[in-house]
Every structure is written in structure tokens, then in C-alpha cells.
Amino acid sequence: MDGDDFTPEGGKLPELKLDARQAQGFISFFKKLPQDPRAVRLFDRRDYYTAHGENATFIARTYYHTMSALRQLGSSSEGISSASVSKAMFETIARNILLERTDRTLELYEGSGSSWRLTKSGTPGNISSFEDILFANNDMQDSPIIVALFPVFRESQLYVGLSFLDMTNRKLGLAEFPEDSQFTNVESALVALGCKECLLPADCEKSIDLNPLHSAIRNCNVLVTEKKKADFKSRDLAQDLGRIIRGSVEPVRDLLSQFDYALGALGALLSYAELLADDTNYGNYTIEKYNLNCYMRLDSAAVRALNIAEGKTDANKNFSLFGLMNRTCTVGMGKRLLNRWLKQPLLDVNEINNRLDMVQAIIEDPELRQGLRQQLKRISDIGRLTHSLRKKSTNLQPVVKLYQSCSRISIIKGVLQQYNGQFSTLIRTKFLDPLEEWMTENRFGRFASLVETAIDLDQLDNGEYRISPLYSSDLAVLKDELSVVEDHINNLHMHTANDLDLSVDKHLKLEKGPFGHVFRISKKEEQKVRKKLTSNYIIIETRKDGVKFTSPKLKKLGDQYQALLSEYTSCQKKVVDDVVRVSGTFSEVFENFAAVLSELDVLQSFADLATSCPVPYVRPDITASDEGDIILQGSRHPCLEAQDGVYFIPNDCTLVRGKSWFQIITGPNMGGKSTFIRQVGVNVLMAQVGSFVPCDQASVSVRDCIFARVGAGDCQLRGVSTFMQEMLETASILKGATDKSLIIIDELGRGTSTYDGFG
């Protein structure tokens, strides 16, 4: 392989060294792989990975930022470009492709020569094969969702059947709704669900124009995967679901009977995700009817205009609403729920007020707020740990962390019980009663007893996760035998120290390492006992830190110890598998704990934000959508006022039904018009999420959706001018909006000029 020297961060990568025959065999295999422009294929070379062809060019350009990383494999005429990838860089690439981008998929091959096989594959919607890499050192910000859509035309009306799959939380959903020509309902659903990948039938009805659908999906930054129409089948669905759904199959049959077009979408999801091929899915999934009318609808333009989601290039977390409001304490759980809440604002006045009541309770009681924050910080990601159990984790760490986290719930319960304010009844019914129900002896109590009996909790301080020898008679026997051998080794340690006239531990150390049990002394001490050492002992290694040696007796005892330890480990593995399997049966309890704790976490996050801002937030008055007005006195933009060195001038917004329901904002350039109309949308959204708002006083009539048209890039590559794009988006808003919607339009028609026409 030829090429200029290239040294990436972390040191020079090893080059792929193949002789001409090996190179030709690999090139022949590589060129026979089916073409897939989306797939990034990496080949595991044990100590590193390689990419080839266009993938190598993509990696060199995207991750190394130089084409000097490329090497040539094979002859110039028949060869292919290649790039080496370290294990650390592989993790970076995997995280970027599966968690950040939505235009690529990842494939990993293992083998040698011309014989390779695909061992792992992942997409932005299905990351299960790479979870151990993706989340080894990072928490999960959101759960990847796959959606399948099945559009049909019936009786002069377009309908869409939708099904979604959340593999992390083991959840399926179904929805069916009429749709307009711009697929605005689909776009709102993709935003609300946080979809990462969308399955579409490759051969839809010819009467359906799919260009607007692809445009809506593209606006949401979602990967499109086309499948054969035959995959969108509903045959044997009830039978298949009966194997993976928790509980009785009869409610599933009743649910399926309510749908027509969504069933094909559900069938495509089951086939694509191969849920039935993994027995760990059996009896672990839930299925629900997804109602688009339960939440405020947001289109992708509104998400961008209101800066709801974190941007990849945000230099400051306060640039986005999520970054600003994320004061969560738990690892991952609170963040994921906050992310979902921001994309699913509530419509029910009572539900909104319940959240506001809880936020007010936490604000008014500093001890409650501080106590919750202190305890929630010690809670692990219960959702992720439960997911590991379901996948039959091979170690005890998830079990122990679940035990430690859930054991703190009694302390959190005590913190909540100390509150005696006006919202005590709400806290009792919403949080305390469920926690007390799940903490009973028959639920969490049984799991706690299992852990305390089966796991040696005293070893946790040493960072070891061991089965208690008292849990298994076989382990107890082996443990006793190990202890006897350890005693013999310790006695030999003392005898050897006396023989060499050295102090135990101070001068003569006993160590375990690659050579088994060995003695070690400093080089200074070695000089004093060299004669006796060379005649009676076996020197293994001489280094700067000293001399390692053994004796025939120590070697014999060390071999006995290793044999017993190997037997102990093998015996323990069977017990570990049993403990993990039994712990997995408590998944429903853990899921309930996770739901309650993550909700508490987000609510305390809202309270912390409201009290720690430059100017405290206020509780909004919420009225039903068919009554009341939108009045924001002294309103501010929460993200802008949080920036360093910014003094924000508050503004009033008075949208009175029948009087000033429609407003045109005028003013000079840089006068704050765009900021003002955005902050109105942000304040309304925050209020319907259940948060206090940055105002002096606020009253919000619930809105069913927020539409935004605040600037469009040129779309000439799609054959659409900026002006035409603005008109199409505005037409879509007019079709989808109701008299209960909030519409934000910034400088409509600015995308044209005098010689293009007029707008």
C-alpha cells in the first residue's frame, strides 16, 4: 500500500499488509458486495479496522479531513483505495453515523482473505448491534424510533397508516389518519415521535404523489428506507404479536381490529427489525394506539424556528431550548423525557396544570428541590440498565446498579413525604402511591432479596461483581478450597521472607499477574540475597521496579489456585446467567420506577430553571383553546436572555380573540421583530409543556399546533426557487392550520425580487 505519511491524532495507524494473492482475494470479494450508497462498510482486522473504495474516501474526507489517509490496495489498475481506522476512531464513526447523521448505515464484517461475513449492521433507527460501543462511555440522549408509513388512496381521500417501533423501550404504536397533499400530519408525527428512520413501500399507488412525502421526511432529517410492498402485509399479525407482547393476546386483537392501513406498516416493521427472531423480545413489548390529537402539532420548521432541539454546532448549550431547560440530574432518563416533552406539548388543560402544580410545589419548597436534586444525581439510567437485562447481559453490573438505584427510592419517597404544602394530594396520588405500590415485598422486595442473597455486596468497594459463595453450595465448596490454597500461599510468603531474611510486604511482596503468583523484591534487596536467590529460586523477570521470582512450591500452589479459580468462574457464570435471567423478570417494576423518576427529574429541572434565571419565571394561566386569549406581559426570549453580556428588553404581546388575533409586526432592521415573534412561540410552547415562562405575567389559550415560516434556503436542486418554496410552505400551513393554531411567519415573500414578479 502506497501513500504519503499520515499520522492521525493518537498516533500512526498500522498499515494493511497483504501479499499480492491475499490482496487480490479481498478485492475480488469486496467488488462482489451489493451496491449500497448509504452503507459504510468496515472490516475488522482484530487490532484495527479498514474501509475501502468510496467508504475509504468518505472516512478520509469526513473524519480525517485529509485525503492523505488513503492508501492503495492492489495494483493501480485493479486496486482499491483503503483507509485504516483505529478502535477509538471506529467508536467515533459509529456514534456519528448512528446517533448524529441520518443519511448513512453501518456494516461490520469479520473474516480473512476472501472469506468475510457480515456480523453487525446498524441504522439510525436500529442501533441494537452497536449499543455496547455507542453507550460504553456515554449516556443515551434519546431513544431511536423507526416509523413505517403506508399511504393509500380511498374514495378520493388520501390516508396514511403509521406504525412506530421503539426498540429501547420495547414499545410499538399504531395510528391511521386522513392526510393532505403536503403530508403535514406525517411531518408532525415524525417530529413528535423523534423518528430517526422511516420505512416506505417502494411501489406505492401511482395516483399518490410521493414527492411531498419525501420532502416532509427530508425536512425532519430522517433516513428513508424503501421496502417491497409485499413486506407491508398484515397476515398473522395477531399471532406474531402474541409472542412478543406482554400479557394476553385478546386486547391486541381488539386493538388491531380498529385499523386497516396501519396493519401493513406494522407488518413491515416486524419484518425489518426481525423482532420474532430474537427470543429476548418475547413477552416484553407493549403496543398502543397513537393519537395525533393528544399533543400540540409541530412541523419541522417550527422546531428549527423555536430552536427546540440542540444543534450540532451549538457553542453554548443555552442556544437551544432543550439545552437551556436541561437541568436534569439522572443519567440519561430525564434528558430523554425532556426531549420528548418538548416535541409533544400537551393540549389537556388539567394535565398542563398538574405539571405546573408540581413545578410550583418544588419552587416554593427549597428543601424539596434540593433534596430531589441530591438524590436524583445518584440514580443510574434505569431504562438503559433494564434494556441490558432484557438482552441477557453477561455480567452482574446492571443488576447491581439497578439494585443501588432502586434502593434510593425509599429516600426519595421520604423527601416527597416531607412536603406539606397545598399540592400534597397531587404528590401523593401522582408519585408516592405508585412508588409505595412498587416498593412492596412482592415487587421490588423480591428483587432486593435476590440481590442481597446472590451477590457479594462487600466486594463492590473493590470494584468486583461476584456471586456470594453462600448462594451456591458448589461455589461455597470451591471458595473454601480457594481459601485453603490462599492460606498456603500466604504461609509460603512468610516462610520465604524468613529464608531470605526480609520483611513480609515491606521488602518481599507477593503479587498476582500474567505469570500467576510471584514474589517481587527491589533491585537493592536483590543484591543482598543474590546468592541464595539464584540457588534456591527461579528468577522470572528483572526490571527497573525490581526482580520477580518464584519457587517450585509457589508455582505448584499458584497452578492449583488458577485451576480452582477457573472452575469457580465457570461455576459462577451459570449462577450469573440465572441471576440476570431472574432479574429480567422484574423489568416492569424497573420501567415503572424509571417513568416516575424521570418525570420527577424533568419537573425539578423546570423548577431549577425558573428560579436560577437572571429574572425569575412566572406560572402561566392556562385556558382551553376555545376560550381566553394569549397575553404575555414583559415576555422575554429564554435562550437570548441566558447569553453572557446580553441585556434583554422585555416586550408585551396581546393576542385578544376577535380584536387582535392577527398581528403584523413592523420596524427597522435589527429592531428585534424576528426575535419577538419567535419568543411568543417559545413562551406558548413552554407553557403547554408545563413549565413556568419568562414573563412578568402570562395567560395562554391552548394552541393545537404551532406553524412557522421563518426563512428558507434556496431549493434549486429540487427545481424549486426560494419564492416558490415559501409559497408551498405557506399553502401547507393554510391547509393544516385551524382557528386554534399559532402561526408565525417572518417576512413572507422576501425570496423574490422586483424583476421576478411581485409577492
Phi, psi and omega in degrees: 000129184249156177160163177293155176297135178219126180238104178287170176300130181105358176111167183290137181277150176292145178271150178282110183256108177232141174285173187302321182291316179296318180297317181295322178296318180291317180299320179298316178297314185298319183287344178273351179296143179297143181289131175210100184297342181274336190280130169258113185255126178240146184243125185281116178255027180075292182271347180199182181232162174227151173236153187220159178064222181296331177296321179296318178296318179300315181291319179298317183285318189276321188250326177267341178059030175199142178278357177292346179285348183279143173232159179260126176253122181090184182290161184296329182277320184257350189284176178225152176285149183220157176217137177271146183228122178288168179297322179293318179291326177300318178297319178298315180296316181298316180296319182294315184290317188269335184248338186245314179275163173222032180234005183224159171238165185235134177230138179238128181247147175231147180152205178198162178057238179253011181246103181227151177224149178284119182253333179217141173217146182214151175230166178304335179266344182225094186252010190302325183292337185245014184299324181296331178275316186294323188243020178297320183234014184220148175273163184266119184287321178209163181270123179293132183243133171256135177240138172247134181241139178228092181278138178221156178246118181225126176052051177063020179228134176277130176237154176231127170265130184234139171222142179234156181227124174247099186286336180289314181263007178052060184226138174241151178218155180228143175208155180211132185202152171290152185224152175268178186291341181262002177056046181291325178293321177299314181299317179297321180294318179297321178294311184297322182279344184068041186294141177249338183211143184229126176267132178230146173291134184289337184233073179287172176300137183294338181285351182260124175277109184273353181301314177298327178293314178298323178295317179297318179294319179296322178301329181272004178058052184242138178285130178262128176238117181269134178236158179299147180299333179296337179288339181271066183245153183245008182292139177061022182298314182300320180294315180295316180294328179301336180278330185253343183278139178287131177093198185288151180277341184299314176301329178293317178299318179298319180294315181297329182293346181275355187234156174239294187282333182289339183293323176296320178297320179296319178299320178296321179296314181300319180290315184295317183275354179052045183296326183284345182279347183248110185291347176290347177278342188296126177072014185245352183265153169243157179225143185216160172273125181263121183254116181295339185270007179277339185231158172300136178274134176233132173268170184297327179295322179293321178299319179287316184297323182269003179051048183288313185267154177292136175272149182297332184256010180298119178282337183231132182299334182284359177291336181244157179294320178298313181299321180292316187275351183280085173250026185291155184251325182292160180277102173087312188301310182297320180299316182295319180291319178299317179301320180288318180299321182294335179261359179226062177300148186279156175248337183280121184299319181295319179295319178299314181294328176298317177296315180297323177300316180294318178298317179297319179300317182289323178294316186284347180238091182303326179294321177296314181298313182293319180297318178297315182297317181297318183281322181293333178296339183263007181265126176284177179282089185299323179298313180294318181296321177296320177299320178297320178298317181296329180275012178059061176307145184265008179223171186272353186302312178300323180297314182294317181294324175296318178298314181295317181293312183291334178292337179281350183296327178297327177289317178298321177299319178296322177298316180293324182292337181286343179286131180227031181275197187289346182253024181301320181296318179298314180298322179296309184285325186277325188235310187294314181299312177299318181297317180294325179295318184278344179273002183294166182299325183284346182247263182297329181303321179293320178294315180300319179297319178301311183295314183294333179274320190271333188249138179280090185292339179293338182276354183295328179297335178270004181076018182251138178249099186238150170284137178293133179297341179286346185280335184225130179297323178297316178295323180297318179297313180296322179298318178297318180295320177297319181297321179297314180296320178299321178297318178298318180295318179294322177295320178295325177302313180292319180297318179294321178299318178294320181298322182265000180059047179236156178282139176292134178072317181291314180250319181253114183254145175254125185229156172244134181198204181301333181268009185083211177283128179219159171263150176222135174229159179288162180295329178295314179291328181298324180296327182287329187243020188301318184298310181292327182295315183287335183271327186249350186229169182247114179281129183261316187204139175239121181223179181299324184278001176138190183243130177257135181212167179219183177219162179305320180294315181295321180296319179295315179294322179297320178295320177298317181298314181296321179295316179293320180295320178297319178293321179297316180297318179295317179293321181295325182301319178298319180291320178302314179301320179293317181296317179296318180297314180294321179299325179297338179288348178264015184305320182297322177296315180297319179298320178295318176300314182299319181297315181292314184292322179292324177293316175301321182296315180293320181294319177290332176295317176300317181294319180295319178297314184297332184261348185251004179282163178306319174236123184303149177279164178238159177280127178280148171275126184253129176236160180297160186294336182263013177212165179076177183231179172249106182233116180240106180263130181061041183283150181226161174271117188299324182286321181291316183291344179274354180284147179295138175074014181254126172252111186267129178270118182294155178227151175262143173230123181235099177255098184258129182303124177082352181239302182230042181289335180240126183226143174248124182260123179239163179158174183288164173301145180064019181273351177101016182297311182296319178298319183297311183291329176292319184293332174297313179298318181296317180296318178296316180297314180300320180297318183280347172282336181108020181256154167293161187236154180281076180217166169279326177202142184215139172226127186232123170274125188305131177256142181277341176198159172239120174252144181222139173225092188234036177124135180225141174281164178296142183239034184296331179297337177261009179076023183231127178285166178300317181296316179297321178298319177298318181293320179296318180294320179293320177298320178296320178298315183297326179286323186270340185282155174236181178287000178249014183263156172251121183244129180240116180235127183246111175053062178295131177091004182287350182279011177236173179227174186297327183274352175276339185141208178221152182213000000 
